[in-house]
Amino acid sequence: MRSPLLSTLLAVAVVAVAFVTPQLQAQSPAKPNVVLLMGDDHGWDETAYNGHPYLKTPVLDQMARTGLRLNRFYSGGSSCSPTRATIITGRHHLRSGVFNPGWSTRPEEIGLAKIMQQAGYATGHFGKWHLGPVKADSPTNPGAMGFDTWLSHDNFFELDPVMSRNGGAPEKFKGESSEIIIAEAIKFINQAKKDGKPFFVVVWFGSPHEPYQALPKDLALYDNLPATFGARQVSLTSNETGGVVNRLQRDVLRERFAEITAMDRSIGQLREHLGQEKLRENTLLWYIGDNGTPQEAVATVPFRGWKGAVYEGGIRVPAVIEWPARLRQPRVSDVNTVSSDIFTTLCDLAGQPLPKRPIDGLSLVGLFDGRMTSRPTPIGFWNGGEARPAGAKPYLAPEAQVGTTPLAKLDPEGRATRNFLNFHYSEIKESDFGRARALLDNQYKLVINGGQGTGKELFDVRADPAEKNNVIAAHPDIAAKMEQQLRAWQQSVLTSLTGADYRGN
């Protein structure tokens, strides 16, 4: 029999739960829908909200005004495939052998979409994949990584893209490419809503990667760029020949800006649809770029370097988040964040445990309500050591790595499609620790071999975001400690590269 005191305490507890639970529900909405959006080669400066003098990006600007603007967001790699690997796995790209653009991930990696599937989400990928062929028999296609459905391309694409649906034969889609893949994503969202399932949608645009193509109405917006702007010759791919051509940068930027504006408009179409379907309130919409501005487009970059570099110009990218149910007030964050954080954050929100292997990203859930005011651990960047050791065996059979979806840019052998690479690494050698690398903490950034002959550099990136002043002579102890941290992290990455994380799983 219950004592009177116990009965009283139970009654109080029931009342307390009845009062507290609605409060917690108000603070923590139901499992959110998630849409990840990523521009291809879209640099930090190439939005109006970051101060670009000519670009028109009204939708991203509005998201930055009303949502969470991540001022110090970094791509986990300095180029395409590497950053995509960090998002899908939450791990530095070298852990799965993704050294460069066109290097596949590995089938043993645990993809973010698989985790979202386990949490009850409908999962779809639309656009650029670039982590292996998208054909049906590829062991690293979007389906193998956990996507229920996909309309995807092995690499990048322009107007009238040729894409593969669920691994089928490539087919041409007429129209503006950003709008095409957004329209497909909307169809998928509608079906998920009909099925009563939350949705996890990844839209990786082909824009604004070169070569550039845009609709007349978008080109017209940039007809009057100043004669002094972009007044130099640059090299890029010709849409006509697929080879290299030299052109006036101002003409190139007119086309590039038009692509960015079209991409921005397509994001607006998605936001409008989510609103019409009463889905926007509890949909987490996250936009980022995949690396810094490419060399032919550098004109207004306020940082050092460009795509391919571990300096800020190669890895600092635009990033904004909307989630009205959780982010009720606009905020700007100066906390260092990186693309591998997306994996960990979504696992946290979906209530799923992290895989039992090294994960480089951190959950940013604390950032949503202001509890996270600095990053507890530094971020490592590394372009990789010996990418293709002598005698290394291919990780996958060559036929499994053959791409099928054509693009405008021809490879050195004249092919319009792309094949992929990945290799076995049986041992760790000193030469494996080389090439450009960096470690970023809340104030300082250590860069080693960032450029030819630069050696070791230390920058106070809060005071010197352009990385003009090497302060290593003034802070040798800080540099030495960061170098030790960087070396230990590289050792962990190389251990993963040998396949150690997959053994016993």
C-alpha positions in Angstrom: 0.0 0.0 0.0 1.2 3.5 -0.8 1.9 5.8 2.1 0.1 9.2 2.2 3.5 10.9 1.6 4.2 8.8 -1.5 0.8 9.4 -2.9 1.2 13.2 -2.5 4.6 13.1 -4.2 3.3 11.1 -7.1 0.4 13.5 -7.5 2.8 16.5 -7.5 5.0 14.7 -10.1 2.0 14.1 -12.4 1.1 17.8 -12.2 4.8 18.8 -12.8 5.0 16.5 -15.9 1.8 17.9 -17.2 3.1 21.4 -16.9 6.7 20.9 -18.0 6.1 18.6 -21.0 4.3 21.2 -23.2 7.1 23.7 -22.4 9.7 21.2 -23.5 7.7 20.4 -26.7 7.6 24.2 -27.4 11.4 24.4 -27.1 12.1 21.1 -28.9 9.8 20.7 -31.9 9.0 17.3 -33.5 11.7 15.6 -35.5 12.4 18.2 -38.3 12.3 17.7 -42.0 15.8 18.4 -43.4 16.9 19.9 -46.7 20.6 20.3 -47.4 21.5 22.6 -50.3 25.0 23.1 -51.6 26.4 25.3 -54.4 29.3 24.0 -56.5 32.4 26.3 -56.2 30.3 29.1 -54.5 32.8 31.3 -52.5 32.2 33.2 -49.3 32.1 36.6 -50.9 29.6 35.6 -53.7 26.4 36.7 -51.9 24.9 40.1 -51.5 24.6 39.6 -47.8 28.4 39.2 -47.5 28.8 42.5 -49.3 29.3 41.6 -52.9 29.0 44.8 -55.0 27.1 43.3 -58.0 25.6 39.9 -57.2 21.9 39.6 -56.7 21.0 36.8 -54.2 17.7 38.0 -52.6 16.7 34.6 -51.3 20.0 33.8 -49.5 20.0 37.4 -48.3 16.5 36.9 -46.7 17.6 33.6 -45.1 20.6 35.3 -43.7 18.4 38.1 -42.3 15.8 35.9 -40.7 17.7 32.7 -39.9 21.1 31.6 -38.5 24.0 33.1 -40.4 27.2 31.2 -40.0 29.9 33.8 -40.6 32.8 31.4 -40.1 31.7 28.2 -41.9 34.3 26.1 -43.6 34.2 23.4 -46.3 35.9 20.3 -45.0 37.9 20.0 -48.2 39.2 22.7 -50.5 37.6 21.1 -53.6 34.4 19.2 -54.6 34.6 15.5 -53.8 36.5 15.9 -50.6 33.9 18.2 -49.0 31.0 16.0 -50.2 32.7 13.1 -48.3 32.8 15.1 -45.1 29.1 15.7 -45.3 28.1 12.2 -46.1 30.4 10.6 -43.4 31.1 13.3 -40.8 34.7 12.4 -41.3 37.7 14.0 -42.9 37.7 13.0 -46.5 41.1 11.3 -46.4 39.7 8.7 -43.9 37.8 7.1 -46.8 40.5 7.8 -49.4 38.9 10.8 -51.1 42.0 12.7 -52.0 40.8 14.9 -54.9 37.9 15.7 -57.1 36.8 12.5 -58.9 38.0 10.2 -56.1 35.2 7.9 -54.8 34.4 7.2 -51.2 34.4 3.6 -50.0 31.4 1.2 -49.6 32.2 0.6 -45.9 31.5 4.2 -45.0 28.3 4.8 -43.0 26.4 7.4 -45.0 24.3 10.1 -43.4 21.3 9.1 -45.4 21.4 5.5 -44.0 21.3 7.0 -40.5 18.3 9.2 -41.5 16.6 6.1 -43.0 17.0 4.3 -39.6 15.4 7.3 -38.0 12.3 6.9 -40.2 13.1 9.5 -42.9 12.4 9.3 -46.6 15.7 10.1 -48.2 16.4 11.6 -51.6 19.5 13.0 -53.5 19.2 15.5 -56.4 22.1 16.9 -58.5 25.8 16.5 -58.3 27.1 13.4 -56.5 30.8 13.2 -57.2 31.6 10.4 -54.7 31.5 7.6 -57.2 29.4 6.7 -60.3 25.7 7.1 -59.9 24.9 4.1 -62.1 22.9 1.2 -60.6 25.8 -1.2 -60.2 28.1 1.3 -58.5 28.9 0.3 -54.9 29.2 4.0 -54.0 26.1 5.4 -55.7 23.6 7.5 -53.7 21.4 4.4 -53.1 24.4 2.5 -51.7 24.9 5.4 -49.3 21.3 5.3 -48.1 19.2 7.4 -50.5 15.8 5.9 -51.3 15.7 7.7 -54.6 18.1 9.9 -56.6 18.3 12.0 -59.8 22.0 12.6 -59.9 25.1 13.3 -62.0 28.5 11.8 -61.5 30.0 15.3 -61.7 28.8 18.9 -62.6 26.3 20.0 -65.2 24.9 23.1 -67.0 21.7 23.9 -68.8 19.8 20.9 -70.1 21.6 18.5 -67.9 22.0 14.8 -68.6 21.3 12.8 -65.4 20.5 9.3 -64.1 17.4 8.5 -62.2 18.0 5.8 -59.6 21.0 4.5 -61.5 19.2 4.2 -64.8 20.4 5.1 -68.2 21.4 8.8 -68.5 18.6 11.1 -69.8 18.5 14.8 -70.8 16.3 17.2 -68.9 15.5 20.5 -70.7 15.8 23.7 -68.8 17.7 25.6 -66.1 19.6 23.0 -64.1 19.0 24.4 -60.6 15.3 24.7 -61.2 15.1 21.2 -62.6 16.6 19.5 -59.5 14.6 21.7 -57.2 11.4 20.6 -59.0 12.4 17.0 -58.6 13.1 17.5 -54.9 9.7 19.1 -54.5 8.0 16.0 -56.1 9.9 13.9 -53.6 8.8 16.1 -50.7 5.2 15.9 -51.8 5.3 12.1 -51.8 7.0 12.0 -48.4 4.2 14.2 -47.0 1.6 12.0 -48.6 3.3 8.9 -47.0 3.4 10.6 -43.6 7.1 10.5 -43.3 9.7 13.2 -42.4 12.0 13.9 -45.4 15.8 14.2 -45.7 16.6 15.8 -49.0 20.1 16.6 -50.4 20.2 19.1 -53.3 23.7 19.6 -54.7 23.6 22.1 -57.5 25.8 22.1 -60.6 26.0 25.8 -60.3 28.1 27.9 -60.4 30.9 25.5 -61.4 32.5 26.4 -64.8 31.9 26.3 -67.7 29.1 28.8 -67.3 25.7 28.8 -69.0 22.7 30.9 -68.0 19.3 32.0 -69.2 19.0 35.3 -71.1 16.8 36.8 -68.3 19.6 36.1 -65.8 22.4 37.3 -68.0 20.6 40.6 -68.6 20.9 41.4 -64.9 24.6 41.7 -65.3 24.9 43.4 -68.7 26.3 46.6 -67.2 29.2 45.4 -65.1 31.8 48.3 -64.9 34.5 48.3 -67.6 37.1 48.3 -64.8 35.7 45.1 -63.2 37.2 41.8 -64.3 39.5 43.5 -66.8 41.9 40.6 -67.3 42.1 37.3 -69.2 41.3 34.0 -67.5 41.3 30.4 -68.5 38.3 28.1 -68.2 36.4 25.4 -70.2 34.7 26.2 -73.5 31.1 25.1 -73.8 31.7 24.7 -77.5 34.8 22.5 -77.5 35.1 21.1 -74.0 38.7 22.3 -74.0 40.5 25.3 -72.4 39.8 28.8 -73.6 41.0 32.3 -72.6 38.3 34.9 -72.1 37.8 38.3 -70.5 37.0 37.8 -66.9 34.2 40.4 -66.9 32.3 38.3 -69.5 32.9 35.1 -67.6 31.7 36.7 -64.3 28.5 37.9 -66.0 27.7 34.3 -66.8 28.8 33.1 -63.4 26.7 35.7 -61.5 23.7 34.8 -63.7 24.1 31.1 -62.6 24.3 32.1 -58.9 21.1 34.2 -59.3 19.3 31.3 -61.0 20.4 29.0 -58.2 19.2 31.5 -55.6 15.8 31.8 -57.4 15.4 28.0 -57.3 16.0 28.0 -53.5 13.2 30.6 -53.3 10.9 28.2 -55.3 11.6 25.5 -52.7 10.9 27.8 -49.8 7.7 29.0 -51.3 6.5 25.5 -51.8 7.4 24.5 -48.3 5.3 27.5 -47.1 2.3 26.6 -49.3 2.4 23.0 -48.0 2.7 24.2 -44.3 6.0 22.4 -44.1 8.4 25.3 -43.7 7.9 25.8 -40.0 9.5 22.5 -39.1 11.9 22.1 -42.0 15.6 22.7 -41.3 16.9 24.3 -44.5 20.7 24.5 -44.6 22.7 26.1 -47.5 26.5 26.0 -47.9 29.1 26.2 -50.6 31.5 23.3 -51.2 34.8 25.2 -51.4 36.2 28.6 -52.1 36.0 30.6 -55.3 37.9 29.0 -58.3 40.8 30.9 -59.6 39.2 32.2 -62.9 36.4 33.8 -60.8 38.5 35.5 -58.1 37.6 39.2 -58.2 36.2 40.3 -54.9 37.5 37.6 -52.5 38.7 39.3 -49.3 40.8 36.3 -48.3 44.1 34.7 -49.3 44.0 31.9 -51.9 41.2 30.2 -53.8 39.7 26.8 -54.5 42.3 24.1 -53.7 44.1 26.1 -51.0 43.9 25.6 -47.2 44.0 29.4 -46.8 40.7 31.1 -46.1 40.0 31.8 -49.7 39.9 28.0 -50.4 37.8 26.8 -47.5 35.7 29.6 -46.1 32.2 29.5 -47.7 28.7 31.0 -47.3 26.3 29.2 -44.9 22.9 30.0 -43.6 20.3 27.9 -41.8 16.5 28.3 -41.5 14.3 26.4 -39.1 11.5 28.6 -37.9 10.2 26.2 -35.3 13.6 26.3 -33.5 15.3 29.4 -34.8 12.7 31.9 -33.9 15.0 35.0 -33.8 17.6 35.9 -36.4 21.1 35.3 -35.3 24.7 35.7 -36.6 27.3 33.3 -35.3 31.1 33.7 -35.4 31.8 30.3 -34.0 34.0 28.2 -36.3 31.9 25.5 -38.0 32.7 23.0 -40.8 30.8 20.8 -43.2 31.6 17.6 -41.2 29.4 19.1 -38.4 26.3 18.6 -40.6 26.5 14.8 -40.1 26.9 15.0 -36.3 24.2 17.7 -35.9 21.6 15.7 -37.9 22.4 12.5 -36.0 21.8 14.5 -32.8 18.5 16.0 -34.0 17.3 12.6 -35.3 18.2 10.9 -32.0 20.6 8.5 -33.6 24.0 7.4 -32.1 27.2 8.2 -34.0 29.0 5.4 -35.7 31.7 3.7 -33.6 34.6 5.1 -35.6 36.5 8.4 -35.6 34.1 11.3 -36.4 35.5 14.8 -37.1 32.4 16.8 -36.9 30.7 18.3 -33.8 26.9 18.7 -33.1 25.9 22.3 -33.6 22.6 21.9 -31.8 23.9 24.1 -29.0 24.5 26.8 -31.5 20.8 27.0 -32.3 19.9 28.4 -28.9 23.2 30.2 -28.2 24.6 27.7 -25.7 27.6 27.1 -28.0 29.7 30.2 -28.0 33.1 28.8 -29.1 34.4 25.6 -30.6 35.7 23.1 -28.0 38.2 21.4 -30.4 40.2 22.7 -33.4 39.4 21.9 -37.1 41.9 20.1 -39.2 42.3 20.7 -43.0 44.5 18.6 -45.2 44.9 18.1 -48.9 46.6 14.8 -48.3 50.0 13.2 -48.5 50.9 10.5 -51.1 47.6 10.2 -53.0 48.7 7.2 -55.1 51.5 5.2 -53.6 53.6 3.1 -56.0 52.1 -0.3 -56.5 48.9 0.5 -54.6 45.9 -1.7 -55.5 42.6 -0.1 -56.6 40.1 -0.2 -53.8 37.3 -1.1 -56.2 37.2 -3.0 -59.5 37.9 -0.6 -62.4 34.5 -1.3 -64.0 32.7 -0.3 -60.8 34.4 3.2 -61.0 33.4 4.0 -64.6 31.1 7.0 -64.9 28.2 7.4 -67.3 26.8 10.9 -67.2 28.4 13.3 -69.6 29.5 16.9 -69.0 30.8 19.7 -71.1 34.4 19.6 -69.9 36.4 16.9 -71.7 39.1 15.0 -69.8 42.7 14.8 -71.1 41.7 11.7 -73.1 38.8 13.5 -74.7 36.0 11.8 -72.7 32.9 13.6 -71.7 32.3 11.2 -68.8 34.4 10.7 -65.6 35.8 7.6 -64.0 36.7 7.5 -60.3 39.7 6.4 -58.1 40.4 5.0 -54.7 43.3 2.9 -53.4 44.3 0.6 -50.7 47.0 1.9 -48.3 48.7 -0.8 -46.4 51.2 1.1 -44.3 51.9 4.6 -43.0 55.1 6.3 -44.2 56.6 9.7 -43.4 55.8 10.9 -46.9 52.1 10.4 -46.2 52.1 13.3 -43.8 52.9 15.9 -46.5 51.1 18.4 -48.7 49.2 21.5 -47.6 47.5 21.2 -44.2 46.2 23.5 -41.5 44.8 23.5 -38.0 42.2 26.2 -36.9 41.3 27.0 -33.3 39.2 29.8 -32.0 41.8 32.5 -32.7 44.8 31.1 -34.5 45.4 29.1 -37.7 48.5 27.1 -38.3 49.3 26.5 -42.0 52.0 24.2 -43.2 53.1 24.1 -46.8 50.1 26.3 -47.8 52.0 27.5 -50.9 55.3 27.0 -52.6 58.1 27.8 -50.2 55.8 29.1 -47.4 56.8 26.5 -44.8 55.1 27.1 -41.5 52.8 30.0 -40.9 50.6 31.1 -38.0 47.8 33.6 -38.4 45.5 35.4 -35.9 42.5 34.9 -38.2 40.2 36.9 -35.9 42.4 40.0 -36.3 43.8 39.1 -39.7 41.2 37.1 -41.8 43.1 37.9 -45.0 46.1 36.0 -43.5 48.6 38.7 -44.4 50.7 38.6 -41.3 52.6 35.5 -40.2 52.9 35.8 -36.4 54.8 32.5 -35.8 57.9 34.3 -34.6 55.9 36.1 -31.9 54.1 33.0 -30.8 56.4 30.0 -31.2 54.9 28.1 -28.3 51.4 28.3 -29.7 52.6 27.2 -33.1 54.5 24.3 -31.6 51.5 23.1 -29.6 49.2 23.3 -32.7 51.7 21.4 -34.8 51.7 18.6 -32.3 47.9 18.5 -32.4 47.9 18.6 -36.2 50.4 15.7 -36.4 48.4 13.6 -33.9 45.2 14.2 -35.9 47.0 13.3 -39.2 48.1 10.0 -37.6 44.4 9.3 -36.8 43.3 10.1 -40.3 46.0 7.9 -41.9 45.1 5.0 -39.6 41.5 5.3 -40.9 42.9 5.5 -44.5 44.5 2.0 -44.0 41.0 0.6 -43.4 41.4 0.1 -39.7 38.0 1.6 -38.9 36.3 -1.2 -40.9 37.9 -4.1 -39.2 35.6 -6.0 -36.9 32.5 -4.0 -38.0 
